[in-house]
Each structure stands twice: as C-alpha cells, then as structure tokens.
Amino acid sequence: MSASKNIVLTLFSSRTCSLCSTAKDSILKAQQKVPFQLNVLDIHEKECPKDLADRYMFDIPVVHLNNEFLVQHRVPQDKLVEALQKYQVTGKVEKI
C-alpha cells in the first residue's frame, strides 16, 4: 500500500554552498530509513529550470518532495524522515 507511493526528493543546491553539503548529508541519512529517489540540481547549471533557479538563487538549499516545496536552508534529518513517513501515509506534503 504505502510502498506504492513514489517519493522523489529534489535538492536545489550549488557546488559552492556548504549548507547544501550539510543538507545533502541529512537527506542521504534519511534515505536509509525511508527509501526515495534523490535528484540534485545545481541552480547554476542548465539542468535546473530557470524559474526555479531564479526563485532560489539566494535561498539554497531548497528541497522539493514530488515537485512541492518541502524545506529550505536547514534540513533536519529527523523532521525529514517524519515528513516522508507522513507523505507515505497521507500523500500530502507537510512543509518542514
């Protein structure tokens, strides 16, 4: 049942952002508890949609859960795991 919900997290980041590295570490640790696909988009690269790159230029890291805003700046692992588990049950994205 709940395993049928595909979870895709997108991390908007930059190579020069130390907070982004910390966020990615938290995300990878959470991934060990709740499986999901992780996409990392560098806001300075063509792969990142321009509207999102412009919006998040001064706010990275930003995390989306299935294309919905989830959290920005600090990504606490415990809160992320909670949000993912709630999403598995409810299908709703609750911002952290």
MDTraj code that builds the backbone (N, CA, C; nanometers):
import mdtraj as md
import numpy as np

residues = "MET SER ALA SER LYS ASN ILE VAL LEU THR LEU PHE SER SER ARG THR CYS SER LEU CYS SER THR ALA LYS ASP SER ILE LEU LYS ALA GLN GLN LYS VAL PRO PHE GLN LEU ASN VAL LEU ASP ILE HIS GLU LYS GLU CYS PRO LYS ASP LEU ALA ASP ARG TYR MET PHE ASP ILE PRO VAL VAL HIS LEU ASN ASN GLU PHE LEU VAL GLN HIS ARG VAL PRO GLN ASP LYS LEU VAL GLU ALA LEU GLN LYS TYR GLN VAL THR GLY LYS VAL GLU LYS ILE".split()
xyz = np.array([
    [0.0841, -0.1194, 0.0000],
    [0.0000, 0.0000, 0.0000],
    [0.0877, 0.1245, 0.0000],
    [0.1419, 0.1610, 0.1166],
    [0.2188, 0.2848, 0.1231],
    [0.3442, 0.2770, 0.0366],
    [0.3928, 0.1561, 0.0118],
    [0.5132, 0.1422, -0.0696],
    [0.4876, 0.1820, -0.2150],
    [0.3596, 0.1908, -0.2531],
    [0.3281, 0.2243, -0.3918],
    [0.3473, 0.3733, -0.4211],
    [0.3580, 0.4551, -0.3167],
    [0.3800, 0.5984, -0.3380],
    [0.5252, 0.6229, -0.3728],
    [0.5496, 0.6673, -0.4961],
    [0.6858, 0.7017, -0.5329],
    [0.7235, 0.8334, -0.4683],
    [0.8402, 0.8364, -0.4093],
    [0.8880, 0.9586, -0.3466],
    [1.0120, 1.0047, -0.4216],
    [1.0057, 1.1278, -0.4699],
    [1.1206, 1.1884, -0.5356],
    [1.1524, 1.3185, -0.4629],
    [1.2728, 1.3255, -0.4074],
    [1.3188, 1.4494, -0.3463],
    [1.4120, 1.5182, -0.4451],
    [1.3951, 1.6474, -0.4588],
    [1.4845, 1.7264, -0.5425],
    [1.5535, 1.8273, -0.4532],
    [1.6855, 1.8243, -0.4578],
    [1.7666, 1.9190, -0.3809],
    [1.8213, 2.0230, -0.4776],
    [1.7817, 2.1476, -0.4561],
    [1.8352, 2.2584, -0.5347],
    [1.9553, 2.3105, -0.4569],
    [2.0728, 2.3064, -0.5211],
    [2.1939, 2.3401, -0.4493],
    [2.2968, 2.4039, -0.5413],
    [2.4174, 2.4168, -0.4892],
    [2.5296, 2.4717, -0.5645],
    [2.6562, 2.4079, -0.5105],
    [2.7540, 2.3918, -0.5963],
    [2.8808, 2.3302, -0.5531],
    [2.9508, 2.4126, -0.4456],
    [2.9270, 2.5428, -0.4446],
    [2.9985, 2.6310, -0.3522],
    [2.9217, 2.6566, -0.2225],
    [2.8139, 2.5849, -0.2004],
    [2.7263, 2.6095, -0.0851],
    [2.7513, 2.5040, 0.0223],
    [2.8110, 2.5456, 0.1347],
    [2.8405, 2.4492, 0.2413],
    [2.7133, 2.4004, 0.3099],
    [2.6136, 2.4870, 0.3208],
    [2.4859, 2.4461, 0.3797],
    [2.4202, 2.3375, 0.2935],
    [2.4437, 2.3441, 0.1623],
    [2.3898, 2.2430, 0.0705],
    [2.4526, 2.1061, 0.0974],
    [2.5829, 2.1053, 0.1246],
    [2.6512, 1.9790, 0.1552],
    [2.5949, 1.9175, 0.2822],
    [2.5714, 1.9994, 0.3819],
    [2.5134, 1.9527, 0.5083],
    [2.3727, 1.8988, 0.4845],
    [2.2947, 1.9698, 0.4045],
    [2.1583, 1.9254, 0.3731],
    [2.1617, 1.7911, 0.3012],
    [2.2534, 1.7773, 0.2058],
    [2.2617, 1.6517, 0.1310],
    [2.2972, 1.5363, 0.2239],
    [2.3861, 1.5591, 0.3200],
    [2.4205, 1.4544, 0.4174],
    [2.2966, 1.4110, 0.4955],
    [2.2173, 1.5072, 0.5420],
    [2.0938, 1.4752, 0.6156],
    [1.9978, 1.3960, 0.5285],
    [1.9868, 1.4366, 0.4029],
    [1.8953, 1.3697, 0.3092],
    [1.9392, 1.2255, 0.2873],
    [2.0686, 1.2041, 0.2676],
    [2.1185, 1.0685, 0.2433],
    [2.0987, 0.9788, 0.3658],
    [2.1124, 1.0357, 0.4856],
    [2.0872, 0.9575, 0.6076],
    [1.9393, 0.9230, 0.6187],
    [1.8523, 1.0180, 0.5848],
    [1.7073, 0.9923, 0.5888],
    [1.6694, 0.8850, 0.4876],
    [1.7407, 0.8837, 0.3752],
    [1.7118, 0.7870, 0.2682],
    [1.7346, 0.6433, 0.3154],
    [1.8197, 0.6256, 0.4142],
    [1.8435, 0.4912, 0.4693],
    [1.7235, 0.4428, 0.5497],
    [1.6409, 0.5351, 0.5969],
    [1.5229, 0.4990, 0.6770],
    [1.3957, 0.4931, 0.5936],
    [1.3850, 0.5842, 0.4964],
    [1.2687, 0.5894, 0.4075],
    [1.3223, 0.5984, 0.2649],
    [1.3023, 0.4933, 0.1849],
    [1.3600, 0.4962, 0.0504],
    [1.2924, 0.5986, -0.0410],
    [1.3731, 0.6678, -0.1199],
    [1.3225, 0.7621, -0.2189],
    [1.4299, 0.7880, -0.3227],
    [1.3869, 0.8433, -0.4324],
    [1.4798, 0.8836, -0.5374],
    [1.5253, 1.0261, -0.5072],
    [1.6536, 1.0522, -0.5224],
    [1.7077, 1.1857, -0.4982],
    [1.7617, 1.2440, -0.6275],
    [1.7139, 1.3629, -0.6609],
    [1.7685, 1.4393, -0.7728],
    [1.8360, 1.5626, -0.7152],
    [1.9573, 1.5889, -0.7573],
    [2.0287, 1.7085, -0.7123],
    [2.0460, 1.7997, -0.8331],
    [1.9923, 1.9205, -0.8232],
    [2.0032, 2.0177, -0.9317],
    [2.0868, 2.1364, -0.8858],
    [2.1903, 2.1657, -0.9609],
    [2.2734, 2.2830, -0.9335],
    [2.2036, 2.4030, -0.9963],
    [2.1750, 2.5045, -0.9153],
    [2.0990, 2.6192, -0.9666],
    [2.1777, 2.7000, -1.0696],
    [2.3075, 2.6724, -1.0822],
    [2.3904, 2.7447, -1.1789],
    [2.4057, 2.6688, -1.3107],
    [2.3437, 2.5522, -1.3211],
    [2.3569, 2.4693, -1.4410],
    [2.2276, 2.4706, -1.5217],
    [2.2410, 2.4358, -1.6500],
    [2.1256, 2.4349, -1.7419],
    [2.0183, 2.3355, -1.7001],
    [2.0591, 2.2287, -1.6295],
    [1.9642, 2.1245, -1.5876],
    [1.8547, 2.1798, -1.4966],
    [1.8821, 2.2891, -1.4279],
    [1.7856, 2.3466, -1.3341],
    [1.6931, 2.4424, -1.4092],
    [1.5608, 2.4215, -1.3982],
    [1.4676, 2.5134, -1.4649],
    [1.4940, 2.6581, -1.4228],
    [1.4978, 2.7488, -1.5191],
    [1.5359, 2.8876, -1.4938],
    [1.4463, 2.9547, -1.3894],
    [1.3159, 2.9303, -1.3941],
    [1.2276, 2.9955, -1.2971],
    [1.2623, 2.9543, -1.1544],
    [1.2978, 2.8265, -1.1344],
    [1.3339, 2.7801, -1.0005],
    [1.4724, 2.8298, -0.9614],
    [1.5648, 2.8321, -1.0560],
    [1.6985, 2.8850, -1.0277],
    [1.6885, 3.0310, -0.9843],
    [1.6062, 3.1079, -1.0542],
    [1.5885, 3.2495, -1.0194],
    [1.5226, 3.2636, -0.8818],
    [1.4218, 3.1811, -0.8562],
    [1.3483, 3.1903, -0.7302],
    [1.4373, 3.1544, -0.6109],
    [1.5233, 3.0532, -0.6282],
    [1.6006, 3.0013, -0.5155],
    [1.7444, 3.0516, -0.5100],
    [1.7798, 3.1436, -0.5978],
    [1.9180, 3.1914, -0.6081],
    [1.9805, 3.2233, -0.4716],
    [1.9047, 3.2858, -0.3818],
    [1.9599, 3.3268, -0.2526],
    [1.9021, 3.2463, -0.1369],
    [1.8375, 3.1348, -0.1663],
    [1.7704, 3.0568, -0.0624],
    [1.8152, 2.9115, -0.0534],
    [1.9138, 2.8710, -0.1312],
    [1.9535, 2.7303, -0.1288],
    [2.0214, 2.6944, 0.0031],
    [2.0128, 2.5705, 0.0441],
    [1.9454, 2.4620, -0.0243],
    [1.7939, 2.4661, -0.0080],
    [1.7271, 2.4175, -0.1118],
    [1.5814, 2.4026, -0.1104],
    [1.5514, 2.2585, -0.1495],
    [1.4546, 2.1985, -0.0810],
    [1.4161, 2.0608, -0.1101],
    [1.2694, 2.0574, -0.1502],
    [1.2418, 1.9900, -0.2621],
    [1.1051, 1.9638, -0.3055],
    [1.0764, 1.8159, -0.2868],
    [0.9544, 1.7852, -0.2479],
    [0.9057, 1.6476, -0.2399],
    [0.8021, 1.6333, -0.3503],
    [0.8328, 1.5502, -0.4483],
    [0.7440, 1.5320, -0.5637],
    [0.6956, 1.6667, -0.6193],
    [0.7900, 1.7547, -0.6459],
    [0.7662, 1.8863, -0.7081],
    [0.6927, 1.9865, -0.6195],
    [0.6791, 1.9573, -0.4915],
    [0.6198, 2.0539, -0.3990],
    [0.7249, 2.0965, -0.2980],
    [0.7265, 2.2251, -0.2667],
    [0.8222, 2.2776, -0.1701],
    [0.8096, 2.2042, -0.0373],
    [0.9245, 2.1628, 0.0177],
    [0.9242, 2.0934, 0.1468],
    [1.0000, 2.1724, 0.2535],
    [1.1221, 2.2147, 0.2217],
    [1.2050, 2.2816, 0.3233],
    [1.3167, 2.3581, 0.2540],
    [1.3694, 2.4592, 0.3227],
    [1.4861, 2.5299, 0.2712],
    [1.5833, 2.5588, 0.3848],
    [1.7047, 2.5896, 0.3461],
    [1.8153, 2.6208, 0.4368],
    [1.8578, 2.4993, 0.5184],
    [1.8046, 2.4814, 0.6362],
    [1.8451, 2.3667, 0.7189],
    [1.7480, 2.2503, 0.6972],
    [1.8054, 2.1298, 0.6849],
    [1.7245, 2.0101, 0.6597],
    [1.7494, 1.9113, 0.7737],
    [1.6707, 1.9225, 0.8824],
    [1.6906, 1.8301, 0.9943],
    [1.6476, 1.6886, 0.9559],
    [1.7382, 1.5947, 0.9741],
    [1.7133, 1.4573, 0.9322],
    [1.5871, 1.3996, 0.9951],
    [1.5679, 1.4194, 1.1255],
    [1.4515, 1.3615, 1.1937],
    [1.3208, 1.4187, 1.1389],
    [1.3186, 1.5487, 1.1144],
    [1.1969, 1.6115, 1.0601],
    [1.1713, 1.5648, 0.9170],
    [1.2790, 1.5447, 0.8407],
    [1.2647, 1.4962, 0.7040],
    [1.2060, 1.3556, 0.7032],
    [1.2567, 1.2692, 0.7890],
    [1.2038, 1.1323, 0.7979],
    [1.0557, 1.1364, 0.8349],
    [1.0209, 1.2203, 0.9326],
    [0.8796, 1.2349, 0.9724],
    [0.7933, 1.2787, 0.8539],
    [0.8399, 1.3791, 0.7809],
    [0.7631, 1.4315, 0.6680],
    [0.7457, 1.3250, 0.5600],
    [0.8498, 1.2460, 0.5366],
    [0.8414, 1.1398, 0.4350],
    [0.7452, 1.0300, 0.4790],
    [0.7505, 0.9949, 0.6068],
    [0.6590, 0.8915, 0.6573],
    [0.5146, 0.9392, 0.6516],
    [0.4907, 1.0653, 0.6850],
    [0.3549, 1.1199, 0.6743],
    [0.3086, 1.1187, 0.5299],
    [0.3994, 1.1537, 0.4392],
    [0.3635, 1.1545, 0.2974],
    [0.3253, 1.0139, 0.2510],
    [0.3985, 0.9139, 0.2973],
    [0.3674, 0.7760, 0.2588],
    [0.2261, 0.7381, 0.3002],
    [0.1831, 0.7870, 0.4144],
    [0.0507, 0.7522, 0.4670],
    [-0.0590, 0.8389, 0.4059],
    [-0.0335, 0.9695, 0.3988],
    [-0.1398, 1.0645, 0.3601],
    [-0.1325, 1.1115, 0.2156],
    [-0.0123, 1.1039, 0.1558],
    [0.0039, 1.1566, 0.0207],
    [0.0122, 1.3094, 0.0185],
    [0.0212, 1.3698, 0.1379],
    [0.0264, 1.5154, 0.1469],
    [0.1665, 1.5598, 0.1876],
    [0.2113, 1.6698, 0.1277],
    [0.3406, 1.7264, 0.1623],
    [0.3194, 1.8276, 0.2750],
    [0.3805, 1.7993, 0.3890],
    [0.3743, 1.8934, 0.5019],
    [0.5085, 1.9619, 0.5124],
    [0.5108, 2.0911, 0.4898],
    [0.6368, 2.1656, 0.4937],
    [0.7040, 2.1527, 0.6286],
    [0.8348, 2.1468, 0.6252],
    [0.9143, 2.1378, 0.7486],
    [0.9475, 2.2789, 0.7940],
])
top = md.Topology()
chain = top.add_chain()
for i, resn in enumerate(residues, 1):
    res = top.add_residue(resn, chain, resSeq=i)
    for name in ("N", "CA", "C"):
        top.add_atom(name, md.element.get_by_symbol(name[0]), res)
traj = md.Trajectory(xyz[None], top)
